[in-house]
Amino acid sequence: MTLEFKPGKAVDPKRAVRWGALRVAEYRFYSMFKWIGSVIAYGLGNPILYLLSVGLGIGALVDASAGGNTLGVSYIQFVAPALLASAAIQGVMDEVTFPTMDGFVWDKLFFAINATSVSARQIADGVMIVALGRGLLTAVMYLGILLAFGAIPLSSVVPLLLSAMLAGWGWAAVMLAITARLERDEGYFALISRFVIAPMFLFSGTFYPLEQMPIYLQPIGWVSPLWHATQIGRNLSYGLEIGEGMIFLHLGYLALLGVIGMAFVYPKFKERLAR
């Protein structure tokens, strides 16, 4: 019996690296699941505490003083879309900061991956996939709690999830572009948390309409992805009237953040991993 060998490629290298981003994401998901208990506890603890303290505690006082409603709905219904968008933003934030610095600075795993056929762009995409995956997990848990408290209708779950994740993507792209430029951690993330995240949370119409704030503070909300996602969420959740043009403005702003952010991420990843 004679074996006949036909010439050809034993391995298609293009096919082998086509899914490089998913391979990077697979590894990072595996690493994240090492502390999945903490991720779940943090994801469930925050919404329960906020809804009990703000939605029900302060909300009872607000509803009583406002004659039983705020903008036609209970206070817990008013703050729910903002808390959901905030959860998605915080979820992605946790993946594009220290874990990304780890890949560049501390264990330098990104350089090892880039030494293979996986490109810098695929590494950046893999990081983004995991960030959105963690944001999605956090948002889904938050949605479950919101439903249990009667803060949102069941029919709005999917649209709310999509709008919150769009905000998460926009913010993740911006933060990933910043992280990719940091050579070492000197408290930058703590500063961002205190002087960017906290003001964004407080001054984006989260707890009261943005229009009730002093005009000199309102621009904080205008540039915040949280406010744009919150306005979309309130429209989807209980029908807040904001106008069709404003809906497209909010969606366009969030999408633009993501596109511009990634436009800065890709060349920086390539430049840094080429050293």
C-alpha positions as CSV (number, residue, x, y, z in Angstrom):
1,M,0.0,0.0,0.0
2,T,1.4,3.3,-1.1
3,L,0.6,6.5,0.7
4,E,0.2,9.5,-1.5
5,F,1.0,12.9,-0.2
6,K,-0.5,15.9,-1.9
7,P,1.3,19.2,-1.7
8,G,-0.5,21.9,0.3
9,K,-0.5,23.8,3.5
10,A,-0.6,21.7,6.6
11,V,-1.7,24.7,8.6
12,D,-3.4,27.9,7.4
13,P,-1.7,30.6,9.5
14,K,-4.4,33.1,8.7
15,R,-7.0,30.8,10.0
16,A,-4.9,30.1,13.1
17,V,-4.8,33.7,14.1
18,R,-8.2,34.8,12.8
19,W,-9.7,34.5,16.2
20,G,-6.8,36.0,18.1
21,A,-9.0,38.5,20.0
22,L,-11.2,35.7,21.2
23,R,-8.1,33.7,22.4
24,V,-6.9,36.7,24.4
25,A,-10.4,37.2,25.8
26,E,-10.6,33.5,26.7
27,Y,-7.4,33.7,28.8
28,R,-8.6,36.9,30.5
29,F,-12.0,35.4,31.3
30,Y,-10.3,32.4,32.8
31,S,-8.2,34.7,35.0
32,M,-11.2,36.7,36.0
33,F,-13.1,33.6,37.1
34,K,-10.5,33.0,39.7
35,W,-12.2,35.8,41.7
36,I,-15.7,35.4,40.3
37,G,-17.2,35.2,43.8
38,S,-16.0,38.7,44.6
39,V,-17.3,39.9,41.2
40,I,-20.7,38.5,41.9
41,A,-20.8,39.7,45.5
42,Y,-19.7,43.2,44.5
43,G,-22.2,43.2,41.6
44,L,-25.1,42.2,43.8
45,G,-24.1,44.1,46.9
46,N,-24.0,47.5,45.3
47,P,-27.5,47.5,43.8
48,I,-29.1,46.2,46.9
49,L,-27.4,48.8,49.1
50,Y,-28.2,51.7,46.7
51,L,-31.8,50.6,46.2
52,L,-32.4,50.2,49.9
53,S,-30.6,53.4,51.0
54,V,-31.4,55.7,48.1
55,G,-34.3,54.2,46.2
56,L,-36.4,53.2,49.2
57,G,-34.8,55.2,52.0
58,I,-34.4,58.7,50.5
59,G,-37.0,57.8,47.9
60,A,-39.7,57.5,50.6
61,L,-38.9,61.1,51.8
62,V,-38.8,62.4,48.2
63,D,-42.1,60.7,47.2
64,A,-43.8,62.1,50.4
65,S,-42.6,65.6,49.8
66,A,-43.4,65.5,46.1
67,G,-46.9,64.2,46.6
68,G,-46.1,60.6,45.8
69,N,-44.1,61.0,42.6
70,T,-41.1,62.5,40.9
71,L,-41.7,63.5,37.3
72,G,-44.8,61.3,37.3
73,V,-43.1,58.1,38.7
74,S,-41.8,56.9,42.1
75,Y,-38.3,57.9,43.0
76,I,-37.0,54.4,42.8
77,Q,-38.2,54.2,39.2
78,F,-36.5,57.6,38.5
79,V,-33.1,56.5,39.8
80,A,-33.1,52.9,38.5
81,P,-31.9,53.6,34.9
82,A,-29.1,55.8,36.2
83,L,-28.0,53.2,38.7
84,L,-28.0,50.5,35.9
85,A,-25.9,52.7,33.6
86,S,-23.5,53.4,36.4
87,A,-23.2,49.7,37.2
88,A,-22.2,49.0,33.5
89,I,-19.7,51.8,33.5
90,Q,-18.1,50.6,36.8
91,G,-18.0,47.0,35.5
92,V,-16.0,47.8,32.4
93,M,-13.8,50.2,34.4
94,D,-12.6,47.4,36.6
95,E,-11.2,45.5,33.6
96,V,-9.6,48.3,31.5
97,T,-7.5,49.8,34.4
98,F,-5.4,47.6,36.6
99,P,-5.7,44.3,34.6
100,T,-4.6,46.2,31.5
101,M,-1.7,47.8,33.4
102,D,-0.7,44.3,34.5
103,G,-0.5,43.2,30.9
104,F,1.8,46.1,30.0
105,V,3.8,46.8,33.1
106,W,3.8,44.1,35.8
107,D,3.7,40.6,34.3
108,K,4.1,42.0,30.7
109,L,1.8,39.3,29.3
110,F,0.8,41.4,26.4
111,F,4.4,41.4,25.1
112,A,4.5,37.6,25.3
113,I,1.2,37.3,23.4
114,N,2.3,39.8,20.8
115,A,5.5,37.7,20.2
116,T,3.1,35.1,18.7
117,S,1.0,35.7,15.6
118,V,-1.6,37.6,17.6
119,S,-1.5,41.3,16.7
120,A,-1.7,44.3,19.0
121,R,-5.1,45.2,17.6
122,Q,-6.4,41.7,18.6
123,I,-5.0,42.1,22.1
124,A,-6.8,45.4,22.4
125,D,-10.0,43.8,21.1
126,G,-9.6,40.9,23.5
127,V,-9.3,43.3,26.4
128,M,-12.4,45.2,25.3
129,I,-14.4,41.9,24.9
130,V,-13.6,41.0,28.5
131,A,-14.4,44.5,29.8
132,L,-17.8,44.4,28.1
133,G,-18.3,40.8,29.4
134,R,-17.8,42.0,32.9
135,G,-19.9,45.0,32.4
136,L,-22.7,42.8,31.0
137,L,-22.5,40.4,34.0
138,T,-22.8,43.4,36.4
139,A,-25.6,44.9,34.4
140,V,-27.6,41.7,34.2
141,M,-27.3,41.2,38.0
142,Y,-28.3,44.8,38.5
143,L,-31.4,44.3,36.2
144,G,-32.4,41.3,38.3
145,I,-32.4,43.3,41.5
146,L,-34.2,46.2,39.8
147,L,-36.9,43.8,38.6
148,A,-37.2,42.3,42.1
149,F,-37.7,45.8,43.6
150,G,-40.3,46.7,40.9
151,A,-38.1,49.6,39.7
152,I,-38.4,48.8,36.0
153,P,-41.0,47.0,33.8
154,L,-40.0,43.6,32.4
155,S,-40.6,44.8,28.9
156,S,-37.8,47.4,29.2
157,V,-35.1,44.9,30.3
158,V,-33.4,44.3,26.9
159,P,-33.5,48.0,25.7
160,L,-32.2,49.1,29.0
161,L,-29.4,46.5,28.9
162,L,-28.4,47.7,25.4
163,S,-28.3,51.4,26.3
164,A,-26.3,50.7,29.5
165,M,-23.8,48.6,27.6
166,L,-23.4,51.3,24.9
167,A,-22.4,53.7,27.7
168,G,-20.1,51.0,29.1
169,W,-18.4,50.6,25.7
170,G,-17.9,54.3,25.3
171,W,-16.4,54.7,28.7
172,A,-14.3,51.6,28.4
173,A,-12.8,52.8,25.1
174,V,-11.9,56.2,26.7
175,M,-10.3,54.6,29.8
176,L,-8.5,51.9,27.7
177,A,-6.9,54.7,25.6
178,I,-5.8,56.4,28.9
179,T,-4.5,53.2,30.5
180,A,-2.5,52.3,27.3
181,R,-0.5,55.5,27.8
182,L,0.4,55.0,31.4
183,E,4.0,53.7,32.0
184,R,3.4,53.1,35.8
185,D,0.7,53.5,38.3
186,E,1.2,56.6,40.4
187,G,-2.3,56.9,41.8
188,Y,-3.8,57.9,38.5
189,F,-6.8,55.5,38.8
190,A,-7.5,56.7,42.3
191,L,-7.5,60.3,41.0
192,I,-9.8,59.4,38.1
193,S,-12.2,57.6,40.6
194,R,-12.3,60.6,42.9
195,F,-12.3,63.5,40.4
196,V,-14.0,62.0,37.4
197,I,-16.1,59.0,38.4
198,A,-17.5,60.5,41.6
199,P,-18.5,63.9,40.0
200,M,-19.9,62.1,37.0
201,F,-22.1,60.0,39.3
202,L,-23.3,62.9,41.4
203,F,-23.8,65.5,38.7
204,S,-25.2,63.5,35.8
205,G,-28.9,63.7,36.8
206,T,-28.6,60.5,38.8
207,F,-30.6,61.5,41.8
208,Y,-32.5,64.5,40.5
209,P,-33.0,66.1,37.0
210,L,-30.0,67.7,35.6
211,E,-32.0,70.9,34.9
212,Q,-32.4,71.4,38.6
213,M,-28.6,71.8,39.0
214,P,-26.9,75.2,38.8
215,I,-26.1,76.0,35.2
216,Y,-22.4,76.0,35.8
217,L,-22.5,72.4,36.9
218,Q,-24.8,71.1,34.1
219,P,-21.9,70.8,31.6
220,I,-20.5,67.9,33.7
221,G,-23.6,66.0,32.8
222,W,-23.6,67.0,29.2
223,V,-20.2,65.4,28.6
224,S,-20.9,62.4,30.9
225,P,-21.8,59.1,29.2
226,L,-23.8,58.4,32.4
227,W,-26.2,61.2,31.7
228,H,-26.8,60.3,28.1
229,A,-27.4,56.6,29.0
230,T,-29.6,57.7,31.9
231,Q,-31.8,59.8,29.7
232,I,-32.2,57.0,27.2
233,G,-32.9,54.6,30.0
234,R,-35.6,56.8,31.5
235,N,-37.3,57.1,28.1
236,L,-37.2,53.3,27.7
237,S,-38.2,52.5,31.3
238,Y,-41.1,54.8,32.0
239,G,-41.5,56.9,28.9
240,L,-39.7,60.1,29.9
241,E,-40.3,62.6,27.0
242,I,-37.0,63.8,25.6
243,G,-37.7,64.1,21.9
244,E,-36.7,61.9,19.0
245,G,-33.8,64.2,18.1
246,M,-32.4,64.0,21.6
247,I,-32.6,60.2,21.5
248,F,-30.4,60.1,18.5
249,L,-28.1,62.7,20.0
250,H,-27.6,60.6,23.2
251,L,-27.0,57.4,21.2
252,G,-24.7,59.2,18.8
253,Y,-22.6,60.7,21.6
254,L,-22.1,57.3,23.3
255,A,-21.2,55.6,20.0
256,L,-18.8,58.5,19.2
257,L,-17.0,58.0,22.5
258,G,-16.5,54.4,21.7
259,V,-15.2,55.0,18.1
260,I,-12.9,57.9,19.1
261,G,-11.6,56.0,22.1
262,M,-10.7,52.9,20.1
263,A,-9.1,55.0,17.4
264,F,-6.6,56.1,20.0
265,V,-6.3,52.6,21.6
266,Y,-5.2,50.7,18.5
267,P,-2.1,52.7,17.5
268,K,-1.0,53.0,21.1
269,F,-1.2,49.3,21.7
270,K,0.8,48.7,18.5
271,E,3.4,51.3,19.4
272,R,3.9,50.1,22.9
273,L,4.1,46.4,22.0
274,A,6.6,47.1,19.3
275,R,9.2,48.3,21.8
